[in-house]
């Protein structure tokens, strides 16, 4: 039998890991009766004895007012940094500190989380742009209040052990795709790593929904659904486009990031304007100059996302026993060019 864990104690008493952690570390928010039950069960199971894990360090005075924002690929995008900056502003207004914590893009079974997440340096965690199931499971096991922005498809919600915030994309892409189909553009391509993130899966489903509502199915030979290498999107998209015998009427892209690679392909191949299929994106990201403010896309309000994430972690810190929530932040389609009107 393996070493006893906080989850073993929590399961035996039908309570949460956070409650167990608080009881074992003499934190407020647990009744004396339940605290005694937890301590007794921990003793029965041999938890905390030689070789057994402890409940985790009690947050330091600074840690009690510090939230870790856990990110991957910190160089990746202005999109993420705008969210982080808004989180920082909101936490500062609530007299909390922000600790920027980097994780690799992917982690295997041997990977361990940074000590700052386990040694009492922080009171809670906000998780951004982590799309590795092993890493998400490690983060989900932390006995701390947690809020996740997005997840990977197929990962059970309870594995996160915290709130999950998602950007609504299914209805938005359904609307974009429907307008394209109704305009007579019947051959459509979807480009994006569908299994990379739950939000990408939702966007693909919106693409399928629009076809189904019109008694049709997408031509998957025109679609590139990933997975993509971390830094090889342009090469992979270019090979796919080079191999198309017949071009689609439009490309529905999972993000402006994807759309800008297709626009770059158009330029690199010297395609005349009249030969270029229509492009649509998602995120309304201003950092890709070749598509910014030029294509139909979806506004996601990064400052609102940051504010909502900060509000969620502050609520979770104040009410650690509240049931976890899954919520969608609505988006707005921005029709441009030929799709306006």
Beta strands, then each sheet from edge to edge (+ up, - down):
strand 1: 66-72
strand 2: 97-103
strand 3: 124-127
strand 4: 145-149
strand 5: 163-167
strand 6: 188-191
strand 7: 250-253
strand 8: 278-280
strand 9: 297-299
strand 10: 326-329
strand 11: 332-334
sheet 1: 2+ 1+ 3+ 4+ 5+ 10+
sheet 2: 6+ 7+ 8+
sheet 3: 9+ 11-
end
